[in-house]
Amino acid sequence: MSVGILNEVAFRRHMPIPEALQNAWSEATALTESGEPEKALELLRSVAWDACQNGAQKARTLRFAADAGTALGEQDTANQKRHWQRAHKNYRKALNFDPKDKETRRRMNKLASMMDEQAVSLGLGLQIFDEGNPTPVGMIAFLVAFMLVLVSFKVIPDFFDTPEDNPVVTLEISYMPTGSNERVTALVEIELYPDEAPLHVENFLLLTEEFRYDFTEFHRIIDDFMIQGGDFENQDGTGGYTGKWYGYCNGEEFDSTGNRYSPDTCGQSSWTLPDEADNGLLHIPGSLAMAKSSAANTGSSQFYIVPEDSTPSHLDGVHTVFGQVISGLDHITAISEVQTSGGDSPLNEVRLMHVTVND
C-alpha cells in the first residue's frame, strides 16, 4: 500500500463520526455485551453500514460485526464454526479498509486462537497457534506443509494448473412453511458461474460484500414458477441497482441527445448491467437468474430462484441464468408454496437474513 493511501486512511480515521453511526456502534456494543449479538449484527448491517462515510468507519463497523459474530459463536455452539468463520472474515475485511488498526488485528488473532483451541477439543489436530502466534508445534507443521507443497509441485506438475472452483454462496432464509405456526431458518447453497455470466456474478458478489442483500425480502412468490428477491431499496420489486457502474442507465447506453451515459449523468438508483442471457445456461429446477423488466439490459440487484417443480423454459435466452442451487432446493420449493396475496406477496414475511460467500 502506498504512502499516499496510508495517509488518506489516517486522515479519514480522524474525520468526524456521524451521530447516527456513533449511536449505532454504542447500541451494538451494548447488545453484544448483554447477550444479544444477533440484534447487534442486524443493527450494524443496516443502520451503521448505511451511515458510514469512509473506509475507516466501515472498518470499525466490520470490527464490531466481527465482535458480535464471535459472541454469537460462543452462544450458538451448534453453528459455532459458521459464526466464527464469518467473524474472522469480517476482521479481514476491516483490515482491508484500515490495515494499521492494531486492535482489529489483535482481536482477529485472538479469534484465530479460539478457533484453533476448539479444533483441539474436537480432536482435529494439535494446537498450532497461541494468541495468534505459531507454537513450536505450529512451526514444525508449517515447515512440513511447505516441504509437501514442494514435493507435490515436482511430482504432480499439473497441480497448480487446476482451474479454481466456482464461487459458492450460502443464503440464510427465514420463512414460515404452509401449515406451520413456527418460522424455519433455511440454508441454501448456490454455485455461481463466472465463466458463463462474469458481470452478473461480479455484481452479485459486490452487493453481497456490501451487505446489500442482508435483511431483504422475497417480495414476489409464485407457486410452480419462482421466488424473487433482492430489492434492497424498497423491498417490493420497485428498487435496487448494481454494485458498480456497468455502462447502462435503466437499460440505455445513450441519453435522448445521443450522449453516452456515465456515473455522473445517471443516478445510482438507475444503474443496470448488460444482459448475458445467451450464455447457454437454461432455466432448470434450482436456477438462479437475474430479474429485469421486459426491456434489454435492465437487470440490477433483483434475482429469482426456480423451485424443483418448475422449468420456465420461456425465459431461456431472455433472463440471465448465473447460478445453480446445490443444497437446500427443498426449502426453495417450500417457500414457493407459502400463502400469498393477490399481488404474489407472501402473507408471512420471507426474509433473506444473510448471504455469505463460502471459503
N, C-alpha and C positions, 0 to 999 in steps of 0.2 A: 504494500500500500504506500502511495506516495506521501511526501511530507505535506503537500497541499491538502490532500484528502484528510489526513490525520488532524491538521489544523482546523479544517472545516468541522470535523466531528467534535473537536474540543470546543469550538465556538458555539455549535448548536447545543452542546451539553449544558452551557450556561445561559441559554435563551430562557426567557420567562415561560413558565409552565402554565398552560390554560387552567383556569379554576376547575372546569368540569373534569379535566384529566386528573388533577391533583386529588379531587374528591373521589373519583373512581378508584384511584390507587389506594387511598386510605380505606375506603369501604371494602375493597377486595382483600386487603391485608387483614382487616378485622374479621371478615368472613372466613378466611383461611385459618386464622388463629382460633376462631370459635368453633371449628369443626364443620364448616360448610364450604369446602373448596369447590364443589360443583357450581354453586351460586357465584363464587368469586370468578371462576372461569367464564361463566356466561356474561358477567359484567365487563370483564377485561376484553372479551372478544367482540363486544358490541359497543358500549359507551366509550370505554377507554381507547380502543383502537381507532374509532372514528374521530376522537378528539386529538389524536397525535398529529403534530405539525412538522416533525422532523425525525431523522433516523435515531437520534439519541433517545427521544421519547418513545419510539417504537421498541427500541432495545430494552428500555426499562419495563415497558408493558409486557414484553415477552418474558422477561425475567420473573415478574410477578405471576404470569401464567404458568411458568415452569415450577415456581414455588407451590402454587395451588395444585398442579398435577402431581408433584412429589407427595404432597399431603394426601391427595386422593388415593394414590397408590398404597399408602400406609393404611388407609381406611378400607379400601376395597381390595382385599388381598386376592380374591378370585381373579381379578383383572389387573393385578399389580404390574405385571410385565408390560402390558399395553400402556398403562398410565405413565409408567416411568420412562418407557421409550419415547413417548410423546413429550414428556417434560424435558428429557435430555435433548431432544431435537429443538425445542423452544429455546433452551440455553444456547445451543449452537447458532440458531438464527439471531439471537440477541447479540452474540459476539460478532456476527457478520455486520450488524449495524454499528456496533461500538466495540472494536477489538481491544481497546485499552481498559475495559471495565473489569477490574480485578475482582470485584465482588461477585459478578456473574460467573467468572471463571472458577472462583473458589467454590461456589455453590454447585456448579456443574461437576467439578472434581469430587465433591462430597457425595453427590448422587451416583456418580460412577462407582465410587467405593461401596455405597449401599447396594447397588445392583450386583457388584461382584461378590459381596458377602452373602447376598441372597442366593446366588448361584452355588456357593459353597454349601449352604444349608439344604439345597435341593440335590446335592451330590453331583453337580455338573462339572466340578473341577476344582483345582487348587486356587487359593486367593492370589491374584497377581497384582492387585492394587491395594494400597493403604493410603487413604485420604488423597486419592488421585495420583499417587506416586508409585512406580513399579517396585514391588518387593524383590528380594533376591531370586525367589522362585519365578517371579514375573520376568526378570531379566533373562533367565535361562530359557523361559518359554518363548520369549521374543527371538532369542538367538536361534533356537531350534526351528521356529517357524520360518525365519529368514533363510536358513540353510535349506529347508524343504522347498521353499519357493525357487531357490537357485537350482536345486536338483530337478524340480518339475520343469523349469524353463529349458534345461538341457535334454531331459528325457522326453518331454512332450512339447516340442517346439510350437505346435499349433494351439496350445492352451490359451495364449493371450490373443489369439485371433478369433476366439469365440465371440459371436455377437452378444451385446448386452441384452438382458431380459427387458421386455416391455415394462413400463411403469405400471404399478397396481395401486389402486386407491381403495380405501375402506369407507363406506358410508354408514354412519350410525343414525338410524331412523327410529323415531318413536311414533307408534300408532296404536289404535285400538281395533283389534280384529272384529269382524262381523260376529255378533252373538256373544261378545265378551264385554265385561264391565271393567276390565283391567287393561292398562296400556302395556305394550310389548316393546322392548328395545331390540331392534334387529341390526345385525352387522352384515353388510353386503359388500363383497369384494368385486371390483371391476378392473379388468385388464384394459389398458389404453393402447391404441395403435398409432404411434407417432410416425411410422413409415407410410401408412396409408392416409393419415389426416394430421400432418405435422402442426398446422396452425390451430386446429381445434384442440388438439391435445395440449399444446403450449398454453393456449388461452385458459383451458380448464385448470391446468396446474397453477397458472398465475393467480387465478381467482381463488383457488384452494389455499395457496400460500398466504394470500391476503385475508384469509378467514371470511371471504365474502359469502360462502355457502353455509357457514355455521348459523344455526338457529333460523333457517329459512323454511318455507312451507312447500309441500307438494300441493299446489293450489288447484290442479286440474287432474281428475282421475276418471278414466272411462274403462269400465269392465270389458274384458276381451280385446283391449286395444293398447293402452299405455298409461303410465303415471308421469306427470310433468311437474317440474320444479325449477329452481334456480333464479327466481325473480327476487334478488336481494334488496331491490329498491322498494317495491310496493306490495310484494307478496301475493299479487293477484293476476300475474301474467301480463301486466302493462309496462313493466320496467326491466332494468338490467342493462349492462353494457360490457364491452370486452375489457380484459385486463390490461391491454395496451392498445396503441393506435395501429390498425391494420390497413389503413388507406381507404376505408369506406365509412360514409356518413349516412345512416339509415339505408344502406344498400347502394348508395350512389358514390361514384368517384369524383364527379364534377358537379358544381353548382349550376344554377339556372343561367349564369353568364358564361359558362364554359371553363371557369377556373377550377383547378383541381383542389379538392378539399384537403385541409391539413388539420392537425390537432388544435391549431389556433382559430380556425374558421368553423370548426364543427364541435359543438358542445359534447362533453364527455358522455352524457346520457344517451347520445345518438351514435356512439361508436359501435360498428358492427364488423364482421370479418367475412372474407370471401368464401363462397361455397367450395367444398371439397367432396361433393356428393358422387362424383364419377370415379371414386377410388376402388370400386369393385366390391366393397362391403355391402351386404344385403341386410334387410331387416329380418331378423330371426328372433326367437324367444331369447330374451336376455340382452338384446342390443341396446347400447347407449348411443343416442343420436341428438343432434342439435335441433332445438325448436326454432322456428322462424315464421315470418309471415309468408304469404304466397309469392312475394317478390324475391328476386335473387339476392344473395349476399346480405341478408338481414339477420343472420344469427348473431347472438351476443353472449348472453350468460345462461339463458334458459335451455334446459335439456329435458329429454324424456327417456324412460326405460320401458322396454317391451316385456310384458309378463309371459309366462310359459305357455299360455293358451292363445297366443296371438302371433300372427305372421303378416304384418301390414306391408305386403309387397308393393302396394300402390305408392309407397313413399320412397322406394328404391330409386336412386338417381336424382331425387329431389331434395331430401334431407340428408345431411352428412352423418353417417354412422362412424363413430370414432372409438368405440369400446365395446366390451362384452362382459356380462356378469359371469364370474367363475365360481361364486359361492353366495348363497342366500337368495337364489331366484324364487324359492318358495315364498319368501317374505314379499318380494315384489308382486307376486301373483296375489297373495293375501291382501296386500294394500290396494290392488286394482279392484278388489271385490268389496271394499268398505262402502257403507251407505253414503250417497252423495245427494246434493240438492239438484234442482232443475238446471243449474248452471255448471254441473260437473264438479262442484266444490265439495270436498268431504264434510260430512256433518260433524265429525270429530276430527280435530286438527291432526294432520300427518306432518310431523316436523323432522327436518333434516338437522340433527343436533350437531354433527361434526363430520368433516371429511379429512381423512388422514392419508398422506402419501406413504405407502409402505416402504421400508428399507429393503 
